[in-house]
């Protein structure tokens, strides 16, 4: 997150919670704008960036009031988690994804899982398209249509038991994030996700790693992999559908 760290001055108060006053809100506003802008990249045009920033400011205020440096985590790390959580919560309340798109997304998840069980490997786009009874180009168009549904999927709970909840994003191991904020109560859910990630294709794993670990944009990832941005978007959406489908299937067995 070098971008916003260059624009944010660390707070001098180390060891106590901060009061979310105007000065501190202003000091860490670049962090909110950075995270909101990054999330906005995957959203349709009718979702206003200012709305995302507004949700993020609420998350920042919450982080400032709750943060305790004595627990060992950097404030920016802790605040980023709270800010993104507040933005995702705001998006959920907006219910901005049409029901028809959610239905198509669920259908894709189901077909991908069915093919994986039948083939005992990850299906190729041509195989998924054939199962759907459409062309490969139409399959890619459908991936683009359901792309927005993959945005929140790494924030969804993967455990069905009260008090045993964990978010998918928490399971993507990032050595820069303090262990306290990566801790997962449900080890079985963690094991399932780790196995699911390992079964992704190499390109899908690279895209997931660069997008969620290194926080690069799809355009930046495209430049690194020497692929088109639309192809990287396809790989990202397909990877999330695979992960979500495997987790859903595993949850039905476990819970």
Buried (B, 14 or more C-beta within 10 A) or exposed (E): BEEBBEBBEEBEEEEEEBEBEEEBBEBBBBBBBBBBBBBBEBBEEEBEEEBBBBBBBBBBBBBBEEBEBEEEBBBBBBBBBBBBBBBBBBBEEEEBBEEEBBEBBBEBBBBBBBBBEEEEEBBEBEBBBBBBEBEBEEBBEBBEBBBBBBBBBBBBBBBEEEEBBBBBBBBBEBEEBBEEBBEBEBEBBBEBBEEBBEBBBEBBBBBBBBBBBEBBBBEBBBEEBEBEBEBBBBBBBBBBBBBBBBBBBBBEEEE
